[in-house]
Amino acid sequence: MKLKIILNLIAVGLISILLTAFSLKPSAEDFYEAGKKKFDIKDYSGAIADFTIAIKQRPDFAIVYFKRGSAFYLTMDFDNAVDDFNIYLAYKPEDENGYYNRAMCWKNINEFKRAIEDLDKVNQIDPNYTLAIMKRANIYYELGLYDSALKDFSLYVKIKPENEKGFYNRANAYKRLGRSIESIADYNKVIELKPEWEMAYINRGSLLADMEMFKEAIDDFSKAIQLKPDDADAWFNRGVVYNNIQEHVLACKDWCEAAKYSHKEAIAYLIKYCK
């Protein structure tokens, strides 16, 4: 009788141990949460390892593909990132974030057409997804498709009129298209929104110089120099304007300053004009 009781107790103990061991086995959700923590501290390799185990345990765990794809992206493994975003979008075809992230992968491997297609999809799902609008505009700009870039930059500033980056980028597109007046108007808006952005003064100054508004151009380059004294382009450009109005001493002085920062054109102009 005693032996039977002991055997029963042993059996109960073994069952308890097995149940405990089974309950302690990490689940797919556990590995996903562990991976997220590693992702948050930028341990992307560790995150990928945890997400991979989660996927092996639950191949239909859609969000894990998104997170692993994001980790692959941040390690510049764009091919594997695309594969994960493909699977994620098969499960979640209406999630604009999946298309946006895949578009960024396409962009990084110079698949610009595919990137634009994905950004188009983002825009269809969420017309106010301004980050996608800006990225698509930037791709168009890089490809030299300035009219398309201009259209997107205009859409961006309509949605976010308080953001100076939209006006700055649209001003650059106008400049590329030879639409100087509109470009200057946008640089004016940039300076209104962010008075310390020295590149807006340099770009506006260049347009003013082209229009032979030399005093205004000098004022802009001078402001840029005040904001960023080591900006070689500002020194060089102001020197060019001084040279155009026959202020050769001031021109040579500005080119000397630009040359201190290894500005190649300034060095060439010093040799040519300042002997």
C-alpha positions as CSV (number, residue, x, y, z in Angstrom):
1,M,0.0,0.0,0.0
2,K,2.8,2.4,1.0
3,L,4.7,1.5,-2.3
4,K,1.6,2.4,-4.3
5,I,1.2,5.7,-2.5
6,I,4.9,6.5,-3.2
7,L,4.6,5.6,-6.8
8,N,1.5,7.8,-7.2
9,L,3.3,10.7,-5.5
10,I,6.3,10.2,-7.9
11,A,3.9,10.1,-10.9
12,V,2.2,13.3,-9.7
13,G,5.6,14.9,-9.2
14,L,6.7,13.9,-12.8
15,I,3.5,15.2,-14.3
16,S,3.9,18.5,-12.3
17,I,7.5,18.9,-13.6
18,L,6.5,18.1,-17.2
19,L,3.6,20.6,-17.0
20,T,5.9,23.3,-15.5
21,A,8.5,22.6,-18.2
22,F,5.9,22.8,-20.9
23,S,4.4,26.1,-19.5
24,L,7.9,27.7,-19.3
25,K,8.7,27.0,-23.0
26,P,8.9,30.4,-24.7
27,S,6.1,31.0,-27.2
28,A,6.2,32.8,-30.5
29,E,4.8,35.8,-28.7
30,D,7.6,35.6,-26.1
31,F,10.2,35.7,-28.8
32,Y,8.4,38.5,-30.6
33,E,8.5,40.6,-27.4
34,A,12.1,39.8,-26.8
35,G,12.9,40.8,-30.3
36,K,11.1,44.1,-29.9
37,K,13.2,44.9,-26.9
38,K,16.4,44.2,-28.7
39,F,15.1,46.2,-31.7
40,D,14.5,49.2,-29.4
41,I,18.1,49.2,-28.1
42,K,19.4,48.8,-31.7
43,D,20.5,45.2,-31.3
44,Y,19.2,44.4,-34.7
45,S,21.0,41.1,-35.2
46,G,19.6,39.9,-31.9
47,A,16.2,41.1,-32.8
48,I,16.3,39.3,-36.2
49,A,17.3,36.0,-34.4
50,D,14.3,36.3,-32.0
51,F,11.9,37.2,-34.8
52,T,13.1,34.3,-36.9
53,I,12.3,31.8,-34.0
54,A,8.9,33.5,-33.6
55,I,8.2,33.0,-37.3
56,K,9.3,29.3,-37.2
57,Q,6.9,28.7,-34.3
58,R,4.1,30.7,-36.0
59,P,4.6,31.2,-39.7
60,D,1.4,33.3,-39.9
61,F,2.5,35.8,-37.3
62,A,2.2,38.8,-39.7
63,I,3.6,41.6,-37.6
64,V,6.8,39.7,-37.0
65,Y,7.6,39.9,-40.7
66,F,7.1,43.6,-40.6
67,K,9.5,44.0,-37.6
68,R,12.1,41.6,-39.0
69,G,11.9,43.4,-42.3
70,S,12.5,46.7,-40.5
71,A,15.5,45.2,-38.7
72,F,16.9,43.9,-42.0
73,Y,16.4,47.3,-43.5
74,L,18.4,49.0,-40.6
75,T,21.2,46.5,-41.2
76,M,21.2,47.4,-44.9
77,D,20.1,43.9,-45.9
78,F,17.5,45.3,-48.3
79,D,16.9,42.0,-50.2
80,N,15.8,40.1,-47.1
81,A,13.9,43.2,-45.9
82,V,11.9,43.2,-49.2
83,D,11.1,39.5,-48.8
84,D,9.7,40.1,-45.3
85,F,7.6,43.1,-46.4
86,N,6.3,41.0,-49.3
87,I,5.0,38.4,-46.9
88,Y,3.7,41.0,-44.5
89,L,1.7,42.7,-47.3
90,A,0.3,39.4,-48.4
91,Y,-1.3,39.2,-44.9
92,K,-1.9,43.0,-44.5
93,P,-2.5,44.4,-48.0
94,E,-4.1,47.6,-46.7
95,D,-1.3,48.6,-44.4
96,E,0.4,51.7,-45.9
97,N,3.4,51.4,-43.6
98,G,4.3,48.1,-45.2
99,Y,4.3,49.7,-48.7
100,Y,6.3,52.7,-47.4
101,N,9.0,50.5,-45.8
102,R,9.3,48.4,-48.9
103,A,9.5,51.5,-51.0
104,M,12.5,52.6,-49.0
105,C,14.2,49.3,-49.7
106,W,13.5,49.6,-53.4
107,K,15.0,53.2,-53.3
108,N,18.2,51.9,-51.6
109,I,18.8,49.3,-54.3
110,N,18.0,51.9,-57.1
111,E,14.7,50.3,-58.0
112,F,13.1,53.7,-58.4
113,K,10.1,52.6,-60.4
114,R,9.1,50.0,-57.8
115,A,9.7,52.6,-55.1
116,I,7.4,55.0,-56.7
117,E,4.7,52.4,-57.3
118,D,4.8,51.5,-53.6
119,L,4.6,55.2,-52.6
120,D,1.7,55.6,-55.0
121,K,0.0,52.8,-53.1
122,V,0.6,54.6,-49.8
123,N,-0.9,57.7,-51.2
124,Q,-4.0,55.7,-52.3
125,I,-4.5,54.3,-48.8
126,D,-3.7,57.5,-47.0
127,P,-3.6,60.7,-49.1
128,N,-2.2,62.6,-46.1
129,Y,0.8,60.4,-45.5
130,T,3.2,63.3,-45.9
131,L,6.4,61.4,-45.4
132,A,5.6,59.2,-48.5
133,I,4.7,62.3,-50.5
134,M,8.0,63.9,-49.7
135,K,10.0,60.7,-50.4
136,R,8.3,60.3,-53.8
137,A,9.0,63.9,-54.6
138,N,12.7,63.5,-53.7
139,I,12.9,60.4,-56.0
140,Y,11.4,62.3,-58.9
141,Y,13.8,65.2,-58.2
142,E,16.8,62.8,-58.1
143,L,15.7,61.4,-61.4
144,G,15.4,64.8,-63.0
145,L,11.7,64.7,-63.2
146,Y,11.2,68.1,-61.8
147,D,7.6,68.7,-62.9
148,S,6.5,65.5,-61.0
149,A,8.7,66.5,-58.1
150,L,7.1,70.0,-58.1
151,K,3.6,68.5,-58.0
152,D,4.4,66.4,-55.0
153,F,6.2,69.2,-53.1
154,S,3.2,71.4,-53.7
155,L,0.9,68.7,-52.3
156,Y,3.2,68.4,-49.3
157,V,3.2,72.2,-48.5
158,K,-0.6,72.2,-48.9
159,I,-0.9,69.6,-46.2
160,K,1.9,70.9,-44.0
161,P,2.2,74.7,-44.6
162,E,4.1,75.1,-41.4
163,N,7.0,72.9,-42.5
164,E,9.9,74.8,-44.1
165,K,11.4,71.7,-45.8
166,G,8.5,71.5,-48.2
167,F,8.9,75.0,-49.4
168,Y,12.7,74.6,-49.6
169,N,12.5,71.5,-51.7
170,R,9.8,73.1,-53.9
171,A,12.0,76.2,-54.3
172,N,14.8,74.0,-55.6
173,A,12.4,72.3,-58.1
174,Y,11.3,75.7,-59.3
175,K,14.9,76.8,-59.6
176,R,15.7,73.7,-61.7
177,L,12.7,74.5,-64.0
178,G,13.9,78.1,-64.5
179,R,11.0,79.6,-62.6
180,S,13.0,82.1,-60.6
181,I,10.3,84.3,-59.2
182,E,8.4,81.3,-57.8
183,S,11.6,79.9,-56.4
184,I,12.4,83.1,-54.6
185,A,8.9,83.3,-53.2
186,D,9.4,79.8,-51.7
187,Y,12.9,80.7,-50.3
188,N,11.2,83.8,-48.7
189,K,8.8,81.4,-47.0
190,V,11.6,79.2,-45.8
191,I,13.4,82.1,-44.3
192,E,10.1,83.3,-42.7
193,L,9.6,79.9,-41.1
194,K,13.3,79.2,-40.3
195,P,15.4,82.3,-40.4
196,E,18.6,80.5,-39.5
197,W,18.6,78.2,-42.5
198,E,21.7,79.5,-44.3
199,M,21.2,77.5,-47.5
200,A,18.0,79.3,-48.2
201,Y,19.9,82.6,-48.2
202,I,22.7,81.1,-50.5
203,N,20.2,79.7,-53.0
204,R,18.1,82.9,-53.0
205,G,21.2,85.0,-53.3
206,S,22.3,82.9,-56.4
207,L,18.9,83.6,-58.1
208,L,19.1,87.3,-57.2
209,A,22.6,87.5,-58.6
210,D,21.4,85.9,-61.9
211,M,18.8,88.6,-62.0
212,E,21.5,91.2,-61.5
213,M,20.1,92.2,-58.2
214,F,23.6,92.4,-56.8
215,K,23.0,94.3,-53.6
216,E,20.2,92.0,-52.5
217,A,22.4,89.0,-53.5
218,I,25.3,90.3,-51.4
219,D,23.0,90.8,-48.5
220,D,21.9,87.2,-48.7
221,F,25.4,85.8,-48.9
222,S,26.5,88.0,-46.0
223,K,23.6,86.6,-43.9
224,A,24.6,83.1,-44.8
225,I,28.2,83.8,-43.7
226,Q,26.9,85.3,-40.5
227,L,24.9,82.2,-39.8
228,K,27.7,79.8,-40.9
229,P,31.1,81.4,-41.2
230,D,32.7,78.2,-42.6
231,D,30.3,77.9,-45.5
232,A,32.8,78.1,-48.4
233,D,30.0,78.5,-51.0
234,A,28.7,81.7,-49.4
235,W,32.2,83.2,-49.4
236,F,32.8,82.2,-53.0
237,N,29.4,83.4,-54.3
238,R,29.7,86.7,-52.6
239,G,33.2,87.1,-54.1
240,V,31.7,86.4,-57.6
241,V,29.1,89.2,-57.1
242,Y,31.7,91.6,-55.8
243,N,33.8,90.8,-58.9
244,N,30.8,91.4,-61.2
245,I,30.4,94.9,-59.7
246,Q,34.1,95.7,-60.0
247,E,34.9,95.3,-56.3
248,H,37.9,93.2,-57.0
249,V,39.6,93.7,-53.6
250,L,36.6,92.5,-51.8
251,A,36.1,89.6,-54.3
252,C,39.7,88.4,-53.7
253,K,39.3,88.7,-50.0
254,D,36.1,86.5,-50.1
255,W,37.8,83.9,-52.4
256,C,40.7,83.8,-49.9
257,E,38.2,82.9,-47.2
258,A,36.6,80.2,-49.4
259,A,40.0,78.8,-50.2
260,K,40.7,78.2,-46.5
261,Y,37.9,75.6,-46.7
262,S,39.5,74.0,-49.8
263,H,36.9,75.4,-52.2
264,K,38.4,74.4,-55.6
265,E,36.6,77.1,-57.7
266,A,37.7,79.8,-55.2
267,I,41.3,78.6,-55.6
268,A,41.1,78.8,-59.4
269,Y,39.6,82.3,-59.2
270,L,42.3,83.5,-56.9
271,I,44.9,82.3,-59.5
272,K,43.0,83.8,-62.4
273,Y,41.9,87.2,-60.9
274,C,44.0,87.9,-57.8
275,K,47.6,87.8,-58.9
